[in-house]
Amino acid sequence: MATKPWCSTLALFMVILWASPNPCAAKMNVIDKCWREDPRWRSHRQKLATCSVGFAGKMTNNIGKGLTRYKVTDPSDDPLNPKPGTLRYGVTMIKGKVWITFKRNIEITLQKPLLISSFTAIDGRGVDVHITGAGCLLVYQATDVIIHGLRIHHCKSQPPSSVMGPNSKVIPLGQMDGDAIRLVTARKVWIDHNTLYECQDGLLDVTRGSTDVTISNNWFRNQDKVMLLGHDDGHLRDRNMKVTVIFNHFGPKCNQRMPRVRHGLAHVANNLYQGWEHYAIGGSMRPSIKSEANFFIAPKLGNKEVTWRQGNQAEKASWKFYSVGDVFENGASFSIQTGLGRAKPQYNHEQFFKVANARSVGELTSSSGVLRCSRTLKC
């Protein structure tokens, strides 16, 4: 990937490292180290469920007794009458736990939003899976969902419609804005190693009481509004939202919302920020945001401030929004800090991970986005 002229010398090194043709030579983060060193990863696919950290915790409810293994062979999409072999059939028509893989490289153009049932893992490792079209992925009132190894892009808005939903029931949907992935009243969701870009609205929304979410190892690029955590200022259920954002690569050409947080708690750690226009991390409605050991590379021209806060001065003073161990390059700044030490994730033993030094973020995020997994070698 070519570097931009606004990068400093250190930033140039970081981007070159990220683009290395042999990313396995770099230091792996705690999630990747759990499974990627196994050359027989194809035979042990479900081990992935034991590797998640952060607020999603381990995804072991997705494996074990009663698991159905389903392979996508057909790129077509019928929103109301899904055909066997299609992705929509796998995420809506199979009861219980399902682990979905893909037989070959595939490009799926969704005709309407794709509702994902509880206890579903979509695993794109080993092939190249592109998803585009109307509305894209929707996790609605579902729990225990893994989304891994997908390229999701050019998602478009969708007027109110009906689609096949969980348990083979037709579900009426309202207006969809055109996000790559949207979580609505969802719980225990892990979004890992996806590449998301160029969608009509945003790339990832976590809204309407969704919680216990980990967003890790993804590559977000070429987008105005990237990630929204919290539906709107009046949706008080989002006060209980807990989201971990780790080991992601933001940029190039990302403007804002990396993330934008309303009400809830976000632990944003060990991410690489390759510039921004408006801001990198911000929010409203007294969120709790701990920015920890991230690597921020400001653009050469324009706004170098990492943060953005909406609200009056009294409200902003009551926020818990601060930086711990972040590295700021090219003039990047985190000018106002409030509530120091009070935005504590308080992870349990299944959620806990050790945050690395920010100087190692280049290595830890060097394989962010969809991985290139060989059939016979380490991923």
Long-range contacts (C-beta under 8 A, 24 or more apart in sequence): 4-252, 4-274, 4-275, 5-300, 6-275, 6-299, 6-300, 6-301, 6-330, 7-274, 7-297, 7-300, 7-330, 8-297, 8-329, 8-330, 10-329, 11-274, 11-297, 11-329, 11-330, 13-362, 14-272, 14-295, 14-297, 14-361, 14-362, 15-274, 17-362, 17-363, 17-366, 18-249, 18-272, 18-362, 18-365, 18-366, 18-368, 20-366, 23-366, 23-367, 24-367, 24-378, 26-362, 26-363, 26-364, 26-366, 26-367, 27-360, 27-363, 27-364, 28-364, 28-367, 29-217, 29-246, 29-247, 29-270, 29-356, 29-364, 29-365, 30-353, 30-354, 31-192, 31-216, 31-217, 31-246, 31-247, 32-217, 32-367, 35-379, 36-371, 36-378, 36-379, 37-378, 38-378, 39-376, 39-377, 39-378, 41-125, 41-373, 41-378, 41-379, 42-125, 42-126, 42-375, 45-99, 45-101, 45-123, 45-125, 46-99, 48-121, 48-123, 48-146, 48-148, 49-121, 49-146, 52-146, 52-190, 52-192, 52-214, 52-216, 53-214, 53-216, 53-244, 53-246, 53-347, 53-350, 53-351, 53-352, 53-353, 54-214, 54-216, 54-244, 54-246, 54-267, 54-347, 54-351, 54-353, 55-211, 55-212, 55-213, 55-214, 55-242, 55-243, 55-244, 55-267, 55-345, 55-347, 55-351, 56-188, 56-189, 56-190, 56-212, 56-213, 56-214, 56-244, 56-351, 57-188, 57-212, 57-348, 57-350, 57-351, 58-350, 59-121, 59-144, 59-146, 59-188, 59-190, 61-97, 61-119, 61-144, 61-188, 62-97, 62-99, 62-119, 62-120, 62-121, 62-144, 62-146, 63-97, 63-99, 64-97, 66-96, 66-97, 67-96, 67-97, 67-98, 67-99, 68-94, 68-96, 68-97, 68-98, 68-99, 69-98, 69-99, 69-101, 70-94, 70-98, 70-99, 70-100, 70-101, 71-100, 71-101, 71-102, 71-103, 72-100, 72-101, 72-102, 72-103, 72-106, 73-103, 73-104, 75-106, 75-107, 75-108, 75-109, 77-108, 77-109, 77-110, 77-111, 77-112, 77-114, 77-133, 78-111, 79-111, 79-112, 79-161, 79-162, 79-163, 79-164, 80-162, 80-163, 80-164, 80-170, 81-164, 82-164, 87-114, 87-122, 87-131, 88-114, 88-164, 90-120, 91-115, 91-116, 91-117, 91-120, 91-122, 92-117, 92-164, 92-165, 92-166, 92-167, 92-168, 93-164, 93-168, 95-167, 99-123, 101-125, 101-126, 102-126, 102-127, 102-129, 103-127, 105-129, 106-130, 107-131, 107-132, 108-132, 108-133, 109-133, 110-134, 110-135, 110-136, 112-158, 112-161, 112-163, 112-173, 113-137, 113-138, 113-158, 113-161, 113-163, 113-173, 113-176, 114-138, 114-163, 115-139, 115-140, 115-163, 115-164, 115-165, 115-166, 115-171, 116-140, 116-142, 116-145, 116-147, 116-166, 117-142, 117-165, 117-166, 117-167, 118-142, 118-143, 118-144, 118-145, 118-166, 119-143, 119-144, 119-145, 120-144, 120-145, 120-146, 121-145, 121-146, 121-148, 122-146, 122-147, 122-148, 122-150, 123-148, 123-149, 124-148, 124-149, 124-150, 124-370, 125-149, 125-371, 125-373, 125-379, 126-373, 126-375, 128-370, 129-370, 134-158, 134-176, 135-173, 135-176, 135-178, 135-179, 136-178, 136-179, 136-180, 136-181, 136-182, 136-199, 137-180, 137-181, 137-182, 138-173, 138-176, 138-181, 138-182, 138-184, 139-181, 139-182, 139-183, 139-184, 139-186, 139-189, 139-210, 140-165, 140-171, 140-184, 140-185, 140-186, 141-184, 141-185, 141-186, 142-166, 142-186, 142-187, 142-189, 143-186, 143-187, 143-188, 143-189, 144-188, 144-189, 145-186, 145-188, 145-189, 145-190, 146-189, 146-190, 146-192, 147-181, 147-189, 147-190, 147-191, 147-192, 147-194, 148-190, 148-191, 148-192, 148-193, 148-194, 149-193, 149-194, 149-370, 149-371, 150-194, 150-195, 150-370, 151-194, 151-195, 151-196, 151-370, 152-180, 152-181, 152-194, 152-195, 152-196, 152-199, 152-203, 153-180, 153-195, 153-196, 153-197, 153-198, 153-199, 154-198, 154-199, 155-179, 155-180, 155-199, 155-200, 155-201, 156-199, 156-200, 157-200, 157-201, 177-201, 177-202, 179-203, 179-204, 179-205, 180-204, 181-205, 182-207, 183-207, 183-210, 183-213, 184-208, 184-210, 185-209, 185-210, 186-210, 186-213, 187-211, 187-212, 188-212, 188-213, 189-213, 189-214, 190-214, 190-216, 191-215, 191-216, 191-218, 192-216, 192-217, 192-218, 193-217, 193-218, 193-367, 193-368, 193-369, 193-370, 193-371, 194-218, 194-219, 194-369, 194-370, 195-219, 195-221, 195-369, 195-370, 196-220, 196-221, 196-223, 197-221, 197-222, 197-223, 198-222, 198-223, 199-223, 201-225, 202-226, 202-227, 202-228, 202-257, 203-227, 204-228, 206-230, 206-241, 206-243, 207-231, 207-235, 207-238, 208-235, 208-237, 208-238, 209-235, 209-237, 209-238, 209-240, 209-241, 210-238, 210-241, 211-240, 211-241, 211-242, 211-243, 211-264, 212-242, 213-241, 213-242, 213-243, 213-244, 214-243, 214-244, 214-246, 215-243, 215-244, 215-245, 215-246, 215-248, 216-244, 216-245, 216-246, 216-247, 216-248, 217-246, 217-247, 217-248, 217-365, 217-367, 217-368, 217-369, 218-248, 218-249, 218-368, 218-369, 219-248, 219-249, 219-368, 219-369, 219-370, 220-248, 220-249, 220-250, 220-251, 220-254, 220-258, 221-249, 221-250, 221-251, 221-252, 221-253, 221-254, 222-252, 222-253, 222-254, 223-253, 223-254, 223-255, 224-254, 224-255, 224-256, 225-255, 225-256, 225-257, 225-260, 226-250, 226-254, 226-255, 226-256, 226-257, 226-258, 226-259, 227-257, 227-258, 227-259, 227-260, 228-257, 228-259, 228-260, 229-259, 229-260, 229-261, 229-262, 229-264, 229-266, 229-283, 229-287, 230-260, 230-261, 230-262, 230-263, 230-264, 230-283, 230-285, 230-287, 231-262, 232-262, 233-262, 233-284, 233-285, 235-262, 235-263, 236-263, 238-262, 238-263, 238-264, 239-263, 239-264, 240-264, 241-265, 242-345, 243-267, 244-269, 244-345, 244-351, 245-269, 245-271, 246-270, 246-271, 246-353, 247-271, 247-364, 247-365, 247-368, 248-272, 248-365, 248-368, 249-274, 249-365, 249-368, 249-369, 250-274, 250-276, 250-280, 251-275, 251-276, 256-280, 256-282, 256-308, 257-282, 259-283, 260-284, 260-308, 261-287, 261-289, 262-287, 263-287, 264-288, 265-289, 265-343, 265-345, 266-290, 267-292, 267-343, 267-345, 268-292, 268-294, 269-293, 269-294, 269-355, 270-294, 270-355, 270-356, 270-358, 270-360, 270-361, 270-364, 270-365, 271-295, 271-361, 271-365, 272-297, 272-361, 272-362, 272-365, 272-368, 273-297, 273-306, 273-332, 275-299, 276-303, 276-306, 277-302, 277-303, 278-303, 278-308, 279-303, 279-305, 279-306, 279-307, 279-308, 280-306, 280-307, 281-306, 281-307, 281-308, 282-307, 282-308, 282-309, 282-310, 283-308, 283-309, 283-310, 283-319, 283-321, 284-309, 284-310, 284-311, 285-311, 285-315, 286-311, 286-315, 286-318, 286-319, 286-320, 287-319, 287-320, 287-321, 288-319, 288-320, 288-321, 288-339, 288-342, 288-343, 289-319, 289-320, 289-321, 289-322, 289-343, 290-320, 290-322, 290-324, 290-343, 290-344, 290-345, 291-321, 291-322, 291-323, 291-324, 291-326, 291-334, 292-323, 292-324, 292-325, 292-326, 292-355, 293-324, 293-325, 293-326, 293-327, 293-355, 293-356, 293-357, 293-358, 293-361, 294-326, 294-327, 294-358, 294-361, 295-326, 295-327, 295-329, 295-358, 295-359, 295-361, 295-362, 296-326, 296-327, 296-328, 296-329, 296-332, 296-334, 297-329, 297-330, 297-332, 298-328, 298-329, 298-330, 298-331, 298-332, 298-333, 299-330, 300-330, 304-330, 304-331, 304-332, 304-333, 305-332, 305-333, 305-334, 305-335, 306-332, 306-333, 306-334, 307-334, 307-335, 307-336, 309-336, 325-355, 325-357, 325-358, 326-358, 327-358, 327-359, 327-361
